[in-house]
Amino acid sequence: MRCRDKLRARAMCRENPVCRPCARRGRSRRSVAGCILPALFDSDRRGGYSLLRQSHLWKGGGMSVDSVRTHLERFGVAERMRVLPVSIPTVERAAAALGVEPDRIAKTLGIRSKSTGRVMAIVAKGTARLDNAKFKARFGGKAAFVSAEECLEATGHPPGGVCPFGLAEGVEVYLDESLRAFSTVYPAAGSPDNCIEATPEELELWTGGAWVDVCR
């Protein structure tokens, strides 16, 4: 049984290699990631967002926001970052909180190329889906989504806060053509309650990302 409730999983932190309930089952810290991450997407019922903040996975969350702020300060736009009073780890919640249509949420897909192993961040409109045929034609191989467990290490951001700013070294940014249909969009900014409004042209400037057509 996975530890999805606050009382059982809150003991997990950077100082403790495993959470106590899972330690009794001999599970490693890495496997424990699966215990609380599902709760992140059910935060209203299980307090998953606040739980994530207590876990070792969130220890990178503060640094993630700092790295985004540092990145955006280079362009003089860090003050445009918004901190919302609620967690917005999904497109639907983000759109509701901001009062915009879901397509205007610029979601960032953490993708690992199966052929090269490299990690990339593909930014697309909220309801877009990765088109495997288009991806293979553009990048010469199949795509695999970065798992929740490896998200922080692979991208530099926690689940729900992945964005095209302040990424881990070596992560390439690509902007899907679906974003061009909107005057402004809202990508995350390093945590599930941070975002920033930007035009597609600003996203291109701030990320140095190349435009691609890999979604449908």
Secondary structure, DSSP 8 states (H G I E B T S, - for coil): ----SHHHHTT--SSSSS-HHHHTTT--HHHHHHHHHHHHTTHHHH-HHHHHHHSGGGHHHHHHHHHHHHHHHTTT-GGG-EE-SS---SHHHHHHHHTS-GGGEEEEEEEEETTT--EEEEEE-TT--B-HHHHHHHHSS-EEE--TTTHHHHHSS-TT---SSS--TT-EEEEEGGGGGSS-BEEB-SSTTEE--B-HHHHHHHH--EEE--B-
